[in-house]
């Protein structure tokens, strides 16, 4: 199935216009739309505009607060807990990261957690945010639906619970790790379903432990953790840090926002920000990271390996390519967005002319 391309600006403007029509304040709509379009720009297509319709279902059903009072409810010099008042997760986490950056300026390090947040898109967007301030970011989140049982179990009590890290560099692309604690994030399953493609073996199994390849049947099985029981343990710890510590949902309290559009999800995230200046000259650190990056990239390769990649390099390349050529979207998704445009009265999303 051929893909069509749209510009980042056009995609952002379209998402923003739809959210404004749905009653989000213009400034909030702009913030959310920018982050969603950026997700697609970097190739995180399971967390970009593909999420627009699910978000609208929750907004229309009252499952997300259109006018939240996002506020700090616990605070010390190097920490805070932000209550999102059930607002759009992008708004809540953006506020949390900005608070963490400001606190790290004086304390050197800051941890800010969220509660009563919602799905906020790819973790890497928030781990990257401190980079422009010569700071590094570590991000943790509780996923918005449980797809992972405890090791050896059959009851899904854990989610993909992602981890992201953004490490500043000098001349090299920043080192940005964004990973689920499952072999594949559930957003990737949704993206394959939208494109009509099969999952590779090793992503999911059914309740009998047999490989599950059809993403349309994903509700019949479980995601698999990375590294077997180690991934299960990591998912548990991330959930405790991002969810339980800040008073957000974990375990049986997690609401499946794909199936339930009304209930408050009480999603939890956490951001740890470290100011490089607290450890010395940021330029010295970034030079050292540049050297390590080049050593790794230039190290001896196994046979038939064309290149050794650093975390974040492929997304960096996609950002550059998509900025020049446009963001690829499957025709089925564009058809859905055209229908949405007609329903809401906004201008349809313009396609780029073929190169």
HELIX and SHEET records of a PDB file:
HELIX    1   1 UNK A    8  UNK A   21  1                                  14    
HELIX    2   2 UNK A   26  UNK A   41  1                                  16    
HELIX    3   3 UNK A   49  UNK A   51  5                                   3    
HELIX    4   4 UNK A   52  UNK A   61  1                                  10    
HELIX    5   5 UNK A   89  UNK A  107  1                                  19    
HELIX    6   6 UNK A  124  UNK A  129  1                                   6    
HELIX    7   7 UNK A  130  UNK A  133  5                                   4    
HELIX    8   8 UNK A  186  UNK A  195  1                                  10    
HELIX    9   9 UNK A  215  UNK A  220  5                                   6    
HELIX   10  10 UNK A  229  UNK A  242  1                                  14    
HELIX   11  11 UNK A  244  UNK A  246  5                                   3    
HELIX   12  12 UNK A  251  UNK A  253  5                                   3    
HELIX   13  13 UNK A  276  UNK A  279  5                                   4    
HELIX   14  14 UNK A  282  UNK A  297  1                                  16    
HELIX   15  15 UNK A  313  UNK A  325  1                                  13    
HELIX   16  16 UNK A  331  UNK A  344  1                                  14    
SHEET    1   A 2 UNK A   3  UNK A   6  0                                        
SHEET    2   A 2 UNK A 327  UNK A 330 -1                                        
SHEET    1   B 7 UNK A  71  UNK A  76  0                                        
SHEET    2   B 7 UNK A  79  UNK A  83 -1                                        
SHEET    3   B 7 UNK A 109  UNK A 115  1                                        
SHEET    4   B 7 UNK A 269  UNK A 275 -1                                        
SHEET    5   B 7 UNK A 135  UNK A 141 -1                                        
SHEET    6   B 7 UNK A 163  UNK A 167 -1                                        
SHEET    7   B 7 UNK A 175  UNK A 179 -1                                        
SHEET    1   C 2 UNK A 148  UNK A 149  0                                        
SHEET    2   C 2 UNK A 156  UNK A 158 -1                                        
SHEET    1   D 3 UNK A 211  UNK A 212  0                                        
SHEET    2   D 3 UNK A 204  UNK A 206 -1                                        
SHEET    3   D 3 UNK A 221  UNK A 223 -1                                        
END                                                                             
